[in-house]
């Protein structure tokens, strides 16, 4: 009888169904990761758009080229002139236009200086124009605004 009792107890322990685990447990980490990716991707996209708006425009690129190709700047700091961008861009909203003010530094083999570049953006068309370019080298401020105007007046009258 003892053997039968033990035998019956052993069978009843073995016959109990195992505890069920949820098959949907994988949703939690994927859901959290998805939320993090969406938020991080959104902020990254916003930052990329802002950087492109500020630094990848015709007005700023024209100003940088004017500084790098200026004979006055090359005479004082040497050539090539290398621009170091300052990521702190100031903006002033003036209704129909927005002014971007860049305070960059630059250097050459013989010295360095600072540049203050003002670029206007037409808010309706998103067209950028260079408003002013001022460089300071060894305490001397030089206005390069007019050097960026490369318009030619060619008379084709044949004379």
TORNUDREN-200527 format. One record per residue (C-alpha): residue number from 1; x negated, y negated, z negated. Coordinates in pm, 1 decimal. Each point is the difference from the previous one (the first is absolute). Example, Ala and Ser with C-alpha at 12.3 -4.5 7.8 and 13.67 -1.06 7.14 Angstrom:
2
{1 {-1230.0 450.0 -780.0}}
{2 {-137.0 -344.0 66.0}}
This chain:
159
{1 {0.0 0.0 0.0}}
{2 {-282.4 -231.3 -67.2}}
{3 {-128.6 62.4 349.3}}
{4 {337.8 -73.1 152.7}}
{5 {31.1 -320.6 -198.0}}
{6 {-344.1 -117.4 111.7}}
{7 {75.9 101.3 352.9}}
{8 {323.2 -199.2 3.9}}
{9 {-171.0 -305.1 -149.5}}
{10 {-274.7 8.1 259.5}}
{11 {250.4 20.6 281.5}}
{12 {203.8 -290.8 -131.9}}
{13 {-310.3 -224.7 -18.7}}
{14 {-106.0 91.8 349.6}}
{15 {344.5 -49.9 147.0}}
{16 {31.7 -368.3 -105.4}}
{17 {-20.9 -228.5 302.7}}
{18 {-301.3 -237.8 4.4}}
{19 {61.9 -370.2 -71.1}}
{20 {83.9 -186.2 324.6}}
{21 {-226.5 -286.0 109.4}}
{22 {145.7 -282.8 200.4}}
{23 {-93.2 4.4 367.3}}
{24 {41.8 -377.3 24.3}}
{25 {-290.2 -88.3 -232.7}}
{26 {-213.6 -106.6 299.1}}
{27 {232.2 -297.8 69.9}}
{28 {-122.2 -196.9 -303.7}}
{29 {-367.7 -44.3 101.1}}
{30 {86.4 -55.5 365.9}}
{31 {263.4 -258.4 -94.1}}
{32 {-242.5 -189.9 -225.0}}
{33 {-272.4 12.6 264.3}}
{34 {244.9 -122.8 262.3}}
{35 {99.4 -298.4 -213.3}}
{36 {-365.8 -88.5 -63.4}}
{37 {-81.7 25.6 369.9}}
{38 {294.8 -219.9 96.9}}
{39 {-86.6 -268.7 -254.9}}
{40 {-373.2 11.8 69.6}}
{41 {56.0 5.6 374.0}}
{42 {237.8 -295.5 -24.6}}
{43 {-247.9 -209.5 -195.2}}
{44 {-280.0 104.0 234.0}}
{45 {203.9 -96.8 305.3}}
{46 {87.5 -334.7 -155.9}}
{47 {-366.7 -66.6 -78.6}}
{48 {-108.4 98.4 351.1}}
{49 {262.7 -228.4 153.8}}
{50 {-108.0 -292.3 -221.0}}
{51 {-369.0 52.7 79.1}}
{52 {72.5 13.5 373.6}}
{53 {211.3 -315.5 -18.1}}
{54 {-272.4 -190.6 -184.9}}
{55 {-314.9 120.5 176.9}}
{56 {98.9 134.5 339.3}}
{57 {130.6 -317.3 163.9}}
{58 {-120.9 -227.9 277.9}}
{59 {-46.1 -308.3 -218.7}}
{60 {-228.3 171.3 -252.0}}
{61 {-195.2 193.0 265.4}}
{62 {-59.6 -322.2 197.7}}
{63 {-130.9 -171.5 -313.5}}
{64 {-234.6 288.4 -82.4}}
{65 {-137.4 2.5 356.8}}
{66 {-47.2 -379.5 -15.0}}
{67 {-205.9 28.2 -319.7}}
{68 {-209.6 289.9 131.1}}
{69 {-71.6 -170.8 334.4}}
{70 {-49.3 -355.9 -130.0}}
{71 {-340.7 -143.5 91.0}}
{72 {5.0 -214.9 -315.6}}
{73 {64.0 299.0 -227.3}}
{74 {-259.2 216.9 176.4}}
{75 {-258.9 -279.7 -32.1}}
{76 {53.2 -19.7 -377.6}}
{77 {46.0 367.4 -99.5}}
{78 {-150.0 183.4 297.0}}
{79 {147.5 254.9 231.7}}
{80 {190.7 231.8 -19.9}}
{81 {259.4 -159.1 -226.4}}
{82 {185.8 260.3 -207.2}}
{83 {338.0 -81.6 -157.1}}
{84 {102.1 145.3 -338.1}}
{85 {378.9 -11.0 -34.8}}
{86 {152.8 -114.1 -325.9}}
{87 {313.4 208.4 -61.2}}
{88 {164.0 -285.0 -193.0}}
{89 {193.4 -185.4 271.8}}
{90 {209.5 -297.8 -107.7}}
{91 {329.4 -66.7 175.1}}
{92 {215.8 -310.5 12.1}}
{93 {350.6 28.0 143.0}}
{94 {106.7 -321.7 171.9}}
{95 {342.1 92.9 139.0}}
{96 {-58.9 76.8 367.8}}
{97 {-369.3 83.1 -50.0}}
{98 {-221.4 180.7 -247.7}}
{99 {-356.9 -111.8 -63.1}}
{100 {-260.3 265.9 -81.2}}
{101 {-314.2 -130.5 -171.9}}
{102 {-306.4 224.5 6.4}}
{103 {-307.9 -67.9 -211.6}}
{104 {-260.4 232.3 147.6}}
{105 {-376.1 8.9 -32.7}}
{106 {-255.5 61.3 271.4}}
{107 {-369.5 58.1 20.8}}
{108 {-285.9 21.9 242.8}}
{109 {-368.3 83.8 -26.7}}
{110 {-87.5 -354.2 -119.0}}
{111 {285.4 -81.3 -238.2}}
{112 {366.1 16.7 -81.6}}
{113 {306.4 -217.6 -28.8}}
{114 {372.1 -12.5 -60.8}}
{115 {284.9 -52.0 242.9}}
{116 {347.3 -139.0 -53.9}}
{117 {229.7 102.2 282.6}}
{118 {361.8 -117.6 31.8}}
{119 {228.8 188.7 239.0}}
{120 {361.9 -89.2 76.2}}
{121 {261.6 264.1 76.5}}
{122 {326.2 -89.8 169.6}}
{123 {254.4 192.6 -208.2}}
{124 {241.9 42.7 292.2}}
{125 {-244.5 133.4 261.0}}
{126 {-284.7 129.1 -221.0}}
{127 {-249.2 -196.0 215.1}}
{128 {-323.2 -92.1 -180.4}}
{129 {-211.9 -309.4 69.7}}
{130 {-319.8 -119.3 -163.2}}
{131 {62.1 -325.3 -185.8}}
{132 {-344.8 -71.0 -144.4}}
{133 {-343.2 157.2 -49.5}}
{134 {-235.4 -154.1 -256.5}}
{135 {-331.6 155.6 -98.8}}
{136 {-224.9 -102.2 -286.4}}
{137 {-370.4 82.1 16.3}}
{138 {-242.0 -130.4 -265.3}}
{139 {258.0 -254.7 -119.2}}
{140 {59.0 -139.7 349.3}}
{141 {353.1 39.3 140.6}}
{142 {37.1 38.3 376.0}}
{143 {335.2 -17.5 177.6}}
{144 {7.1 262.5 276.1}}
{145 {366.8 -45.7 87.9}}
{146 {-65.4 -150.5 342.9}}
{147 {-262.7 263.3 92.4}}
{148 {276.6 261.2 24.1}}
{149 {172.7 -192.9 281.2}}
{150 {-140.5 153.5 317.0}}
{151 {237.3 -159.2 249.9}}
{152 {-139.6 -87.0 342.0}}
{153 {126.6 -265.9 237.0}}
{154 {-103.8 112.7 346.9}}
{155 {81.7 -219.8 296.7}}
{156 {29.2 216.0 310.0}}
{157 {27.5 -279.0 253.1}}
{158 {-295.1 131.1 203.2}}
{159 {-220.0 -307.4 -47.7}}
